[in-house]
Amino acid sequence: GHQDGVTAVDCWTKEKPVSASMDRTWRLWKVVEESHLVFRGDKGSLDAIQLMTEDSFVTGGQDGALSLWKETQKKPIRTAHRAHGGGEAGPAGVANWISSLASVKMSNLVASGANDGFVRLWNASSEHRELEQLAAIKVDGFVNAMAMPPRLLVAGCGREPRLGRWWNLTGNKNKVHIIRFRSDLSLEGGAAAANDDEDDDDDDEAGSSGSEEDSSGGGSADNDDDDGDE
């Protein structure tokens, strides 16, 4: 198994769960065969993993890279380095690490969260070898957890990263952002425009609600395209 702590897991229709770890690997577990495949990431802990289809996956970690993988290739087929920028909120020159991912299964749509003030929506197509940013939605704090039910994106944000208390974004509150979209997020490769954004504080104070439009700004990431068969 993993040499260090498991940081994220995902599973879908088949008996093939995936796991990410602080040992810089993610693993595809073949439960029936009682075996697994090991895939090595770039640098740093892999903190988030999501299945897109039955044989394609996305990972994100503390090196700030968002990577698209296929089960049949040992290296990512596309990587967006510094997907959420870096150096603005933390130590100069250090990429903002990706702390959470969410996806719409059997589509190309994935969301990534970090601490740069945005949830970013991506078109992640293994078939076309694409990993392109579609939109950036304004949020607050560290995006430590996300889910994408139909027509919604739910993001749990906090003052600190979920895996440790070594970084505190003062002035932020622990809250849940609920972003509503004008069309169904299950549409393949589509990212609908955001309609509104509701915040629920988990502090003692009463929750607040507001409205924000989605943003297409926030910078762009550097992309690499790598091949590598098993």
matplotlib code that plots the C-alpha trace (Angstrom):
import matplotlib.pyplot as plt

x = [0.0, 0.9, 4.1, 2.6, -0.9, -3.8, -5.1, -8.1, -10.1, -12.8, -14.8, -17.5, -19.3, -16.7, -14.7, -11.7, -11.3, -8.5, -6.4, -4.0, -1.2, 1.5, 4.0, 3.5, 1.6, -1.9, -3.1, -5.8, -7.0, -8.4, -10.5, -11.5, -7.9, -6.5, -3.9, -3.3, -1.4, 0.9, 1.1, 3.7, 2.9, 5.2, 6.4, 4.9, 1.9, -1.1, -4.0, -7.0, -8.2, -11.3, -12.5, -13.8, -14.7, -14.1, -10.5, -9.6, -8.7, -7.5, -5.2, -4.0, -1.5, 0.9, 3.1, 0.1, -0.2, -3.5, -2.9, -5.1, -4.4, -5.5, -5.4, -3.3, -0.5, 2.0, 2.5, -0.1, -1.3, -1.8, -0.6, -1.5, 1.4, 0.6, -3.1, -4.1, -1.1, 1.2, 3.3, 0.5, -0.9, 2.0, 5.8, 7.1, 7.5, 5.6, 2.6, -0.8, -1.4, -4.6, -6.6, -9.8, -11.3, -14.8, -16.1, -19.2, -18.9, -18.9, -18.2, -15.2, -16.0, -13.8, -13.5, -10.3, -10.0, -7.0, -6.4, -6.1, -9.7, -11.2, -12.8, -11.6, -13.6, -11.7, -12.4, -10.5, -10.7, -8.5, -9.8, -8.7, -5.7, -7.1, -6.9, -8.2, -9.6, -13.2, -14.1, -13.0, -15.6, -14.8, -14.7, -12.9, -10.2, -8.9, -11.3, -11.0, -13.9, -16.2, -19.1, -20.9, -24.5, -26.7, -26.8, -24.8, -21.2, -20.8, -17.4, -16.5, -14.0, -11.9, -9.2, -6.7, -5.8, -7.6, -4.4, -2.6, -2.7, 0.6, -1.1, -3.9, -5.8, -6.8, -10.1, -11.8, -14.6, -15.3, -18.2, -19.9, -20.3, -23.3, -22.9, -26.0, -25.7, -28.1, -27.9, -27.2, -23.5, -23.8, -23.5, -20.3, -17.5, -19.9, -19.5, -22.7, -22.6, -23.0, -26.3, -25.8, -23.6, -24.9, -22.6, -23.4, -21.0, -20.3, -19.4, -21.8, -22.9, -25.9, -25.2, -25.3, -26.3, -25.2, -24.9, -21.8, -21.3, -18.7, -15.4, -13.3, -10.1, -7.6, -4.7, -3.8, -1.8, 1.2, 0.3, 2.6, 1.7, 3.4, 3.2, 4.1, 2.7, 2.8]
y = [0.0, 3.6, 4.4, 7.6, 8.7, 8.5, 12.0, 11.3, 8.5, 8.1, 5.2, 4.9, 2.1, -0.6, -2.3, 0.0, 2.6, 5.1, 6.7, 9.5, 9.9, 12.0, 9.6, 11.4, 8.4, 7.6, 4.0, 2.2, -0.7, -3.8, -5.3, -8.5, -9.3, -8.3, -6.1, -2.5, -0.1, 2.6, 6.0, 8.6, 12.2, 15.2, 16.8, 16.9, 15.2, 14.4, 15.8, 15.2, 12.7, 12.3, 9.9, 11.5, 8.3, 4.6, 4.9, 8.6, 10.5, 13.9, 14.6, 17.7, 18.3, 20.5, 21.3, 23.2, 20.9, 19.6, 16.4, 14.3, 10.6, 7.5, 4.0, 2.7, 5.3, 5.7, 9.4, 12.2, 12.9, 16.6, 18.7, 22.3, 23.5, 26.2, 25.7, 28.2, 30.5, 31.1, 33.4, 35.9, 34.5, 32.3, 32.2, 33.9, 31.6, 28.7, 27.5, 27.4, 23.8, 22.1, 21.0, 19.6, 18.4, 17.6, 16.1, 15.3, 11.6, 10.7, 14.2, 16.4, 18.9, 19.1, 21.7, 22.4, 24.3, 25.9, 29.1, 31.7, 32.9, 30.9, 27.6, 26.9, 24.9, 22.8, 20.9, 17.7, 15.4, 12.4, 11.6, 15.0, 15.3, 18.6, 20.3, 23.9, 26.3, 27.3, 29.7, 30.9, 31.4, 33.7, 32.1, 32.8, 30.9, 27.3, 25.2, 22.0, 20.0, 20.1, 18.3, 18.8, 17.6, 18.6, 22.4, 23.0, 23.3, 23.1, 24.2, 23.9, 26.6, 27.3, 29.6, 26.7, 23.8, 20.6, 18.6, 20.9, 24.2, 25.6, 28.3, 30.6, 33.1, 35.6, 37.5, 34.5, 32.5, 28.8, 28.5, 26.6, 28.2, 27.0, 28.1, 27.6, 27.2, 28.1, 24.7, 21.1, 20.5, 16.9, 18.2, 16.8, 19.4, 22.2, 24.7, 26.8, 30.3, 30.7, 32.1, 32.9, 32.1, 31.4, 31.2, 29.3, 30.1, 27.2, 29.7, 30.7, 33.6, 33.3, 32.3, 34.9, 34.8, 36.8, 36.8, 36.6, 36.1, 33.7, 35.1, 34.1, 35.8, 34.9, 34.0, 31.0, 27.9, 26.4, 23.1, 20.2, 17.2, 13.9, 10.4, 7.2, 3.7, 1.1]
z = [0.0, 0.4, 2.3, 3.8, 4.8, 2.3, 1.6, -0.8, -2.3, -5.0, -6.4, -9.0, -10.9, -10.9, -8.2, -8.9, -6.1, -6.5, -3.7, -3.4, -0.8, 0.7, -0.8, -4.2, -5.7, -6.6, -6.9, -8.8, -6.7, -8.5, -5.7, -7.5, -8.7, -5.3, -7.0, -7.8, -10.1, -8.9, -10.7, -9.6, -9.5, -10.0, -6.8, -3.3, -1.7, -3.8, -1.8, -4.2, -6.8, -8.9, -11.5, -14.7, -16.7, -16.1, -17.2, -16.8, -13.6, -12.3, -9.4, -7.6, -4.9, -3.0, -6.0, -7.5, -10.5, -11.9, -13.9, -16.2, -16.3, -18.2, -16.7, -19.6, -19.2, -16.4, -16.8, -17.0, -20.5, -19.6, -16.7, -15.8, -13.6, -11.1, -11.9, -9.1, -9.4, -6.5, -4.4, -3.7, -0.4, 0.7, 0.5, -2.7, -5.6, -4.0, -6.1, -4.3, -3.7, -4.9, -1.8, -3.4, -6.6, -7.8, -11.1, -13.0, -13.8, -17.5, -18.6, -19.1, -16.3, -13.2, -10.5, -8.5, -5.3, -3.6, -1.6, -4.3, -4.0, -6.9, -7.7, -11.2, -13.7, -16.3, -19.5, -18.9, -21.9, -22.1, -25.6, -27.0, -24.6, -23.3, -19.9, -20.3, -17.8, -18.5, -15.7, -12.3, -9.5, -6.6, -3.1, 0.2, 2.1, 1.5, -0.6, 1.5, 0.0, -3.0, -4.6, -7.9, -7.9, -10.9, -11.4, -8.2, -7.1, -3.3, -1.8, 1.8, 2.7, 5.8, 7.3, 7.2, 5.0, 6.0, 6.4, 8.9, 10.7, 9.2, 7.2, 8.3, 6.1, 8.6, 8.1, 6.5, 8.0, 7.8, 5.4, 2.6, -0.8, -2.9, -6.5, -8.7, -12.4, -15.2, -16.9, -16.0, -15.2, -16.5, -20.1, -21.5, -21.6, -20.6, -17.8, -17.4, -16.1, -12.3, -11.1, -7.5, -4.5, -1.0, 2.1, 5.3, 8.1, 10.5, 13.3, 16.0, 13.9, 11.6, 8.0, 5.3, 1.7, -1.3, -5.0, -7.2, -10.9, -12.2, -13.3, -16.3, -15.0, -12.4, -14.6, -16.7, -16.0, -17.8, -19.5, -20.3, -22.5, -21.6, -22.9, -21.1, -21.4, -18.7]

ax = plt.figure().add_subplot(projection="3d")
ax.plot(x, y, z, "-o")
ax.set_aspect("equal")
plt.show()
